[in-house]
């Protein structure tokens, strides 16, 4: 009658969701990273030139 023994949860599902989310972040960062770096460099050069 121990409730903790009966409720195992869905650990593999949460692990899969976490890994998929991390994979999406890496994929988006790979495509958006160079564009964001260009925007940052351009903004920094405008600030430094004043």
Predicted model as a PDB file, atoms N, CA, C, CB and O in Angstrom, pLDDT in the B-factor column:
MODEL        1                                                                  
ATOM      1  N   UNK A   1       0.807  -1.188   0.000  1.00 50.00           N  
ATOM      2  CA  UNK A   1       0.000   0.000   0.000  1.00 50.00           C  
ATOM      3  C   UNK A   1       0.863   1.271   0.000  1.00 50.00           C  
ATOM      4  CB  UNK A   1      -0.925  -0.012   1.195  1.00 50.00           C  
ATOM      5  O   UNK A   1       0.363   2.358   0.290  1.00 50.00           O  
ATOM      6  N   UNK A   2       2.125   1.140  -0.316  1.00 54.00           N  
ATOM      7  CA  UNK A   2       2.996   2.303  -0.362  1.00 54.00           C  
ATOM      8  C   UNK A   2       2.786   3.046  -1.686  1.00 54.00           C  
ATOM      9  CB  UNK A   2       4.482   1.886  -0.193  1.00 54.00           C  
ATOM     10  O   UNK A   2       3.016   2.488  -2.759  1.00 54.00           O  
ATOM     11  N   UNK A   3       2.356   4.284  -1.603  1.00 55.00           N  
ATOM     12  CA  UNK A   3       2.046   5.072  -2.803  1.00 55.00           C  
ATOM     13  C   UNK A   3       3.304   5.338  -3.635  1.00 55.00           C  
ATOM     14  CB  UNK A   3       1.386   6.405  -2.410  1.00 55.00           C  
ATOM     15  O   UNK A   3       3.227   5.407  -4.861  1.00 55.00           O  
ATOM     16  N   UNK A   4       4.453   5.487  -2.983  1.00 53.00           N  
ATOM     17  CA  UNK A   4       5.680   5.775  -3.719  1.00 53.00           C  
ATOM     18  C   UNK A   4       6.098   4.611  -4.606  1.00 53.00           C  
ATOM     19  CB  UNK A   4       6.799   6.112  -2.756  1.00 53.00           C  
ATOM     20  O   UNK A   4       6.646   4.831  -5.686  1.00 53.00           O  
ATOM     21  N   UNK A   5       5.855   3.399  -4.181  1.00 60.00           N  
ATOM     22  CA  UNK A   5       6.221   2.237  -4.989  1.00 60.00           C  
ATOM     23  C   UNK A   5       5.295   2.077  -6.191  1.00 60.00           C  
ATOM     24  CB  UNK A   5       6.192   0.972  -4.137  1.00 60.00           C  
ATOM     25  O   UNK A   5       5.712   1.541  -7.218  1.00 60.00           O  
ATOM     26  N   UNK A   6       4.054   2.527  -6.083  1.00 60.00           N  
ATOM     27  CA  UNK A   6       3.096   2.375  -7.168  1.00 60.00           C  
ATOM     28  C   UNK A   6       3.288   3.423  -8.259  1.00 60.00           C  
ATOM     29  CB  UNK A   6       1.690   2.453  -6.627  1.00 60.00           C  
ATOM     30  O   UNK A   6       2.983   3.163  -9.422  1.00 60.00           O  
ATOM     31  N   UNK A   7       3.787   4.599  -7.900  1.00 61.00           N  
ATOM     32  CA  UNK A   7       3.907   5.699  -8.848  1.00 61.00           C  
ATOM     33  C   UNK A   7       5.349   5.810  -9.326  1.00 61.00           C  
ATOM     34  CB  UNK A   7       3.440   7.027  -8.212  1.00 61.00           C  
ATOM     35  O   UNK A   7       6.192   6.408  -8.658  1.00 61.00           O  
ATOM     36  N   UNK A   8       5.620   5.226 -10.489  1.00 64.00           N  
ATOM     37  CA  UNK A   8       6.978   5.232 -11.017  1.00 64.00           C  
ATOM     38  C   UNK A   8       7.294   6.491 -11.806  1.00 64.00           C  
ATOM     39  CB  UNK A   8       7.194   4.027 -11.887  1.00 64.00           C  
ATOM     40  O   UNK A   8       8.456   6.892 -11.865  1.00 64.00           O  
ATOM     41  N   UNK A   9       6.303   7.128 -12.413  1.00 65.00           N  
ATOM     42  CA  UNK A   9       6.543   8.311 -13.228  1.00 65.00           C  
ATOM     43  C   UNK A   9       7.013   7.930 -14.623  1.00 65.00           C  
ATOM     44  CB  UNK A   9       7.568   9.216 -12.559  1.00 65.00           C  
ATOM     45  O   UNK A   9       7.093   6.752 -14.970  1.00 65.00           O  
ATOM     46  N   UNK A  10       7.318   8.939 -15.407  1.00 66.00           N  
ATOM     47  CA  UNK A  10       7.729   8.706 -16.791  1.00 66.00           C  
ATOM     48  C   UNK A  10       9.092   9.344 -17.022  1.00 66.00           C  
ATOM     49  CB  UNK A  10       6.681   9.272 -17.789  1.00 66.00           C  
ATOM     50  O   UNK A  10       9.220  10.301 -17.786  1.00 66.00           O  
ATOM     51  N   UNK A  11      10.097   8.810 -16.361  1.00 72.00           N  
ATOM     52  CA  UNK A  11      11.434   9.379 -16.459  1.00 72.00           C  
ATOM     53  C   UNK A  11      11.977   9.322 -17.879  1.00 72.00           C  
ATOM     54  CB  UNK A  11      12.374   8.657 -15.522  1.00 72.00           C  
ATOM     55  O   UNK A  11      12.526  10.327 -18.330  1.00 72.00           O  
ATOM     56  N   UNK A  12      11.866   8.225 -18.615  1.00 84.00           N  
ATOM     57  CA  UNK A  12      12.395   8.221 -19.985  1.00 84.00           C  
ATOM     58  C   UNK A  12      11.742   9.274 -20.883  1.00 84.00           C  
ATOM     59  CB  UNK A  12      12.207   6.852 -20.600  1.00 84.00           C  
ATOM     60  O   UNK A  12      12.405   9.832 -21.758  1.00 84.00           O  
ATOM     61  N   UNK A  13      10.462   9.549 -20.680  1.00 86.00           N  
ATOM     62  CA  UNK A  13       9.794  10.582 -21.467  1.00 86.00           C  
ATOM     63  C   UNK A  13      10.365  11.956 -21.191  1.00 86.00           C  
ATOM     64  CB  UNK A  13       8.310  10.581 -21.185  1.00 86.00           C  
ATOM     65  O   UNK A  13      10.579  12.741 -22.115  1.00 86.00           O  
ATOM     66  N   UNK A  14      10.616  12.254 -19.921  1.00 86.00           N  
ATOM     67  CA  UNK A  14      11.198  13.552 -19.568  1.00 86.00           C  
ATOM     68  C   UNK A  14      12.627  13.673 -20.056  1.00 86.00           C  
ATOM     69  CB  UNK A  14      11.150  13.763 -18.063  1.00 86.00           C  
ATOM     70  O   UNK A  14      13.064  14.756 -20.444  1.00 86.00           O  
ATOM     71  N   UNK A  15      13.348  12.580 -20.041  1.00 90.00           N  
ATOM     72  CA  UNK A  15      14.713  12.607 -20.563  1.00 90.00           C  
ATOM     73  C   UNK A  15      14.686  12.886 -22.058  1.00 90.00           C  
ATOM     74  CB  UNK A  15      15.441  11.275 -20.273  1.00 90.00           C  
ATOM     75  O   UNK A  15      15.493  13.670 -22.557  1.00 90.00           O  
ATOM     76  N   UNK A  16      13.772  12.256 -22.772  1.00 92.00           N  
ATOM     77  CA  UNK A  16      13.654  12.473 -24.214  1.00 92.00           C  
ATOM     78  C   UNK A  16      13.271  13.911 -24.525  1.00 92.00           C  
ATOM     79  CB  UNK A  16      12.625  11.519 -24.814  1.00 92.00           C  
ATOM     80  O   UNK A  16      13.833  14.519 -25.436  1.00 92.00           O  
ATOM     81  N   UNK A  17      12.327  14.457 -23.783  1.00 93.00           N  
ATOM     82  CA  UNK A  17      11.913  15.845 -23.999  1.00 93.00           C  
ATOM     83  C   UNK A  17      13.081  16.798 -23.739  1.00 93.00           C  
ATOM     84  CB  UNK A  17      10.715  16.203 -23.087  1.00 93.00           C  
ATOM     85  O   UNK A  17      13.282  17.751 -24.492  1.00 93.00           O  
ATOM     86  N   UNK A  18      13.844  16.548 -22.688  1.00 94.00           N  
ATOM     87  CA  UNK A  18      14.991  17.400 -22.366  1.00 94.00           C  
ATOM     88  C   UNK A  18      16.042  17.338 -23.466  1.00 94.00           C  
ATOM     89  CB  UNK A  18      15.608  16.985 -21.024  1.00 94.00           C  
ATOM     90  O   UNK A  18      16.579  18.368 -23.873  1.00 94.00           O  
ATOM     91  N   UNK A  19      16.334  16.140 -23.945  1.00 95.00           N  
ATOM     92  CA  UNK A  19      17.338  15.996 -25.003  1.00 95.00           C  
ATOM     93  C   UNK A  19      16.869  16.630 -26.314  1.00 95.00           C  
ATOM     94  CB  UNK A  19      17.661  14.514 -25.227  1.00 95.00           C  
ATOM     95  O   UNK A  19      17.664  17.242 -27.026  1.00 95.00           O  
ATOM     96  N   UNK A  20      15.603  16.488 -26.627  1.00 96.00           N  
ATOM     97  CA  UNK A  20      15.084  17.090 -27.851  1.00 96.00           C  
ATOM     98  C   UNK A  20      15.102  18.612 -27.761  1.00 96.00           C  
ATOM     99  CB  UNK A  20      13.661  16.594 -28.128  1.00 96.00           C  
ATOM    100  O   UNK A  20      15.408  19.287 -28.744  1.00 96.00           O  
ATOM    101  N   UNK A  21      14.780  19.152 -26.597  1.00 97.00           N  
ATOM    102  CA  UNK A  21      14.823  20.593 -26.413  1.00 97.00           C  
ATOM    103  C   UNK A  21      16.253  21.110 -26.543  1.00 97.00           C  
ATOM    104  CB  UNK A  21      14.239  20.976 -25.050  1.00 97.00           C  
ATOM    105  O   UNK A  21      16.493  22.131 -27.188  1.00 97.00           O  
ATOM    106  N   UNK A  22      17.187  20.415 -25.939  1.00 97.00           N  
ATOM    107  CA  UNK A  22      18.596  20.814 -26.055  1.00 97.00           C  
ATOM    108  C   UNK A  22      19.064  20.734 -27.506  1.00 97.00           C  
ATOM    109  CB  UNK A  22      19.486  19.924 -25.163  1.00 97.00           C  
ATOM    110  O   UNK A  22      19.816  21.593 -27.965  1.00 97.00           O  
ATOM    111  N   UNK A  23      18.624  19.711 -28.222  1.00 97.00           N  
ATOM    112  CA  UNK A  23      18.977  19.585 -29.632  1.00 97.00           C  
ATOM    113  C   UNK A  23      18.421  20.724 -30.468  1.00 97.00           C  
ATOM    114  CB  UNK A  23      18.480  18.270 -30.174  1.00 97.00           C  
ATOM    115  O   UNK A  23      19.101  21.236 -31.357  1.00 97.00           O  
ATOM    116  N   UNK A  24      17.185  21.122 -30.185  1.00 97.00           N  
ATOM    117  CA  UNK A  24      16.589  22.250 -30.916  1.00 97.00           C  
ATOM    118  C   UNK A  24      17.329  23.545 -30.629  1.00 97.00           C  
ATOM    119  CB  UNK A  24      15.110  22.406 -30.549  1.00 97.00           C  
ATOM    120  O   UNK A  24      17.539  24.352 -31.534  1.00 97.00           O  
ATOM    121  N   UNK A  25      17.727  23.752 -29.385  1.00 96.00           N  
ATOM    122  CA  UNK A  25      18.474  24.960 -29.034  1.00 96.00           C  
ATOM    123  C   UNK A  25      19.799  24.991 -29.791  1.00 96.00           C  
ATOM    124  CB  UNK A  25      18.720  25.030 -27.505  1.00 96.00           C  
ATOM    125  O   UNK A  25      20.182  26.032 -30.326  1.00 96.00           O  
ATOM    126  N   UNK A  26      20.492  23.876 -29.839  1.00 96.00           N  
ATOM    127  CA  UNK A  26      21.771  23.809 -30.556  1.00 96.00           C  
ATOM    128  C   UNK A  26      21.568  24.051 -32.041  1.00 96.00           C  
ATOM    129  CB  UNK A  26      22.449  22.447 -30.332  1.00 96.00           C  
ATOM    130  O   UNK A  26      22.357  24.760 -32.667  1.00 96.00           O  
ATOM    131  N   UNK A  27      20.531  23.479 -32.608  1.00 96.00           N  
ATOM    132  CA  UNK A  27      20.251  23.651 -34.041  1.00 96.00           C  
ATOM    133  C   UNK A  27      19.918  25.098 -34.368  1.00 96.00           C  
ATOM    134  CB  UNK A  27      19.098  22.742 -34.477  1.00 96.00           C  
ATOM    135  O   UNK A  27      20.436  25.653 -35.337  1.00 96.00           O  
ATOM    136  N   UNK A  28      19.055  25.712 -33.564  1.00 94.00           N  
ATOM    137  CA  UNK A  28      18.694  27.116 -33.799  1.00 94.00           C  
ATOM    138  C   UNK A  28      19.909  28.009 -33.592  1.00 94.00           C  
ATOM    139  CB  UNK A  28      17.539  27.553 -32.862  1.00 94.00           C  
ATOM    140  O   UNK A  28      20.121  28.951 -34.357  1.00 94.00           O  
ATOM    141  N   UNK A  29      20.710  27.726 -32.569  1.00 93.00           N  
ATOM    142  CA  UNK A  29      21.897  28.531 -32.305  1.00 93.00           C  
ATOM    143  C   UNK A  29      22.895  28.420 -33.463  1.00 93.00           C  
ATOM    144  CB  UNK A  29      22.558  28.093 -30.986  1.00 93.00           C  
ATOM    145  O   UNK A  29      23.568  29.398 -33.790  1.00 93.00           O  
ATOM    146  N   UNK A  30      22.996  27.247 -34.082  1.00 95.00           N  
ATOM    147  CA  UNK A  30      23.927  27.062 -35.190  1.00 95.00           C  
ATOM    148  C   UNK A  30      23.552  27.942 -36.377  1.00 95.00           C  
ATOM    149  CB  UNK A  30      23.962  25.596 -35.616  1.00 95.00           C  
ATOM    150  O   UNK A  30      24.431  28.459 -37.066  1.00 95.00           O  
ATOM    151  N   UNK A  31      22.260  28.117 -36.619  1.00 93.00           N  
ATOM    152  CA  UNK A  31      21.831  28.941 -37.743  1.00 93.00           C  
ATOM    153  C   UNK A  31      21.787  30.425 -37.377  1.00 93.00           C  
ATOM    154  CB  UNK A  31      20.464  28.487 -38.230  1.00 93.00           C  
ATOM    155  O   UNK A  31      22.163  31.271 -38.190  1.00 93.00           O  
ATOM    156  N   UNK A  32      21.338  30.747 -36.178  1.00 95.00           N  
ATOM    157  CA  UNK A  32      21.152  32.145 -35.796  1.00 95.00           C  
ATOM    158  C   UNK A  32      22.428  32.760 -35.221  1.00 95.00           C  
ATOM    159  CB  UNK A  32      20.025  32.261 -34.784  1.00 95.00           C  
ATOM    160  O   UNK A  32      22.546  33.984 -35.191  1.00 95.00           O  
ATOM    161  N   UNK A  33      23.365  31.967 -34.775  1.00 93.00           N  
ATOM    162  CA  UNK A  33      24.573  32.477 -34.144  1.00 93.00           C  
ATOM    163  C   UNK A  33      25.358  33.446 -35.002  1.00 93.00           C  
ATOM    164  CB  UNK A  33      25.446  31.350 -33.771  1.00 93.00           C  
ATOM    165  O   UNK A  33      25.673  34.543 -34.539  1.00 93.00           O  
ATOM    166  N   UNK A  34      25.689  33.086 -36.240  1.00 92.00           N  
ATOM    167  CA  UNK A  34      26.448  34.025 -37.078  1.00 92.00           C  
ATOM    168  C   UNK A  34      25.694  35.329 -37.355  1.00 92.00           C  
ATOM    169  CB  UNK A  34      26.801  33.363 -38.393  1.00 92.00           C  
ATOM    170  O   UNK A  34      26.305  36.397 -37.390  1.00 92.00           O  
ATOM    171  N   UNK A  35      24.391  35.253 -37.548  1.00 92.00           N  
ATOM    172  CA  UNK A  35      23.605  36.466 -37.784  1.00 92.00           C  
ATOM    173  C   UNK A  35      23.594  37.345 -36.540  1.00 92.00           C  
ATOM    174  CB  UNK A  35      22.163  36.108 -38.196  1.00 92.00           C  
ATOM    175  O   UNK A  35      23.736  38.564 -36.637  1.00 92.00           O  
ATOM    176  N   UNK A  36      23.429  36.736 -35.384  1.00 92.00           N  
ATOM    177  CA  UNK A  36      23.438  37.508 -34.139  1.00 92.00           C  
ATOM    178  C   UNK A  36      24.815  38.106 -33.877  1.00 92.00           C  
ATOM    179  CB  UNK A  36      23.016  36.624 -32.956  1.00 92.00           C  
ATOM    180  O   UNK A  36      24.921  39.216 -33.356  1.00 92.00           O  
ATOM    181  N   UNK A  37      25.855  37.388 -34.231  1.00 93.00           N  
ATOM    182  CA  UNK A  37      27.215  37.907 -34.064  1.00 93.00           C  
ATOM    183  C   UNK A  37      27.430  39.125 -34.961  1.00 93.00           C  
ATOM    184  CB  UNK A  37      28.260  36.812 -34.385  1.00 93.00           C  
ATOM    185  O   UNK A  37      28.062  40.098 -34.551  1.00 93.00           O  
ATOM    186  N   UNK A  38      26.904  39.069 -36.182  1.00 93.00           N  
ATOM    187  CA  UNK A  38      27.010  40.209 -37.084  1.00 93.00           C  
ATOM    188  C   UNK A  38      26.274  41.434 -36.559  1.00 93.00           C  
ATOM    189  CB  UNK A  38      26.475  39.840 -38.445  1.00 93.00           C  
ATOM    190  O   UNK A  38      26.782  42.553 -36.641  1.00 93.00           O  
ATOM    191  N   UNK A  39      25.093  41.223 -36.025  1.00 93.00           N  
ATOM    192  CA  UNK A  39      24.319  42.336 -35.455  1.00 93.00           C  
ATOM    193  C   UNK A  39      25.050  42.921 -34.257  1.00 93.00           C  
ATOM    194  CB  UNK A  39      22.902  41.869 -35.041  1.00 93.00           C  
ATOM    195  O   UNK A  39      25.114  44.141 -34.104  1.00 93.00           O  
ATOM    196  N   UNK A  40      25.597  42.072 -33.415  1.00 93.00           N  
ATOM    197  CA  UNK A  40      26.332  42.536 -32.245  1.00 93.00           C  
ATOM    198  C   UNK A  40      27.576  43.323 -32.646  1.00 93.00           C  
ATOM    199  CB  UNK A  40      26.721  41.354 -31.365  1.00 93.00           C  
ATOM    200  O   UNK A  40      27.852  44.384 -32.086  1.00 93.00           O  
ATOM    201  N   UNK A  41      28.325  42.802 -33.615  1.00 93.00           N  
ATOM    202  CA  UNK A  41      29.535  43.495 -34.068  1.00 93.00           C  
ATOM    203  C   UNK A  41      29.201  44.850 -34.682  1.00 93.00           C  
ATOM    204  CB  UNK A  41      30.293  42.635 -35.083  1.00 93.00           C  
ATOM    205  O   UNK A  41      29.913  45.829 -34.458  1.00 93.00           O  
ATOM    206  N   UNK A  42      28.133  44.905 -35.446  1.00 93.00           N  
ATOM    207  CA  UNK A  42      27.722  46.164 -36.069  1.00 93.00           C  
ATOM    208  C   UNK A  42      27.302  47.185 -35.003  1.00 93.00           C  
ATOM    209  CB  UNK A  42      26.563  45.919 -37.062  1.00 93.00           C  
ATOM    210  O   UNK A  42      27.675  48.355 -35.086  1.00 93.00           O  
ATOM    211  N   UNK A  43      26.541  46.751 -34.020  1.00 92.00           N  
ATOM    212  CA  UNK A  43      26.115  47.657 -32.953  1.00 92.00           C  
ATOM    213  C   UNK A  43      27.309  48.139 -32.143  1.00 92.00           C  
ATOM    214  CB  UNK A  43      25.100  46.967 -32.034  1.00 92.00           C  
ATOM    215  O   UNK A  43      27.379  49.309 -31.768  1.00 92.00           O  
ATOM    216  N   UNK A  44      28.246  47.239 -31.875  1.00 92.00           N  
ATOM    217  CA  UNK A  44      29.440  47.614 -31.104  1.00 92.00           C  
ATOM    218  C   UNK A  44      30.306  48.604 -31.869  1.00 92.00           C  
ATOM    219  CB  UNK A  44      30.261  46.370 -30.752  1.00 92.00           C  
ATOM    220  O   UNK A  44      30.845  49.543 -31.283  1.00 92.00           O  
ATOM    221  N   UNK A  45      30.441  48.401 -33.157  1.00 92.00           N  
ATOM    222  CA  UNK A  45      31.250  49.326 -33.948  1.00 92.00           C  
ATOM    223  C   UNK A  45      30.617  50.708 -34.020  1.00 92.00           C  
ATOM    224  CB  UNK A  45      31.454  48.778 -35.351  1.00 92.00           C  
ATOM    225  O   UNK A  45      31.329  51.711 -34.064  1.00 92.00           O  
ATOM    226  N   UNK A  46      29.301  50.773 -34.033  1.00 90.00           N  
ATOM    227  CA  UNK A  46      28.622  52.083 -34.028  1.00 90.00           C  
ATOM    228  C   UNK A  46      28.833  52.792 -32.699  1.00 90.00           C  
ATOM    229  CB  UNK A  46      27.110  51.917 -34.302  1.00 90.00           C  
ATOM    230  O   UNK A  46      29.018  54.009 -32.676  1.00 90.00           O  
ATOM    231  N   UNK A  47      28.811  52.068 -31.608  1.00 91.00           N  
ATOM    232  CA  UNK A  47      29.008  52.675 -30.299  1.00 91.00           C  
ATOM    233  C   UNK A  47      30.457  53.147 -30.131  1.00 91.00           C  
ATOM    234  CB  UNK A  47      28.638  51.679 -29.189  1.00 91.00           C  
ATOM    235  O   UNK A  47      30.703  54.225 -29.588  1.00 91.00           O  
ATOM    236  N   UNK A  48      31.386  52.357 -30.585  1.00 87.00           N  
ATOM    237  CA  UNK A  48      32.816  52.690 -30.430  1.00 87.00           C  
ATOM    238  C   UNK A  48      33.180  53.877 -31.322  1.00 87.00           C  
ATOM    239  CB  UNK A  48      33.713  51.460 -30.778  1.00 87.00           C  
ATOM    240  O   UNK A  48      34.045  54.671 -30.952  1.00 87.00           O  
ATOM    241  N   UNK A  49      32.550  54.019 -32.473  1.00 75.00           N  
ATOM    242  CA  UNK A  49      32.916  55.079 -33.401  1.00 75.00           C  
ATOM    243  C   UNK A  49      32.487  56.461 -32.911  1.00 75.00           C  
ATOM    244  CB  UNK A  49      32.307  54.806 -34.752  1.00 75.00           C  
ATOM    245  O   UNK A  49      32.987  57.464 -33.420  1.00 75.00           O  
ATOM    246  N   UNK A  50      31.576  56.545 -31.940  1.00 65.00           N  
ATOM    247  CA  UNK A  50      31.159  57.853 -31.426  1.00 65.00           C  
ATOM    248  C   UNK A  50      32.153  58.363 -30.485  1.00 65.00           C  
ATOM    249  CB  UNK A  50      29.819  57.794 -30.760  1.00 65.00           C  
ATOM    250  O   UNK A  50      31.986  59.455 -29.941  1.00 65.00           O  
TER     251      UNK A  50                                                      
ENDMDL                                                                          
END                                                                             
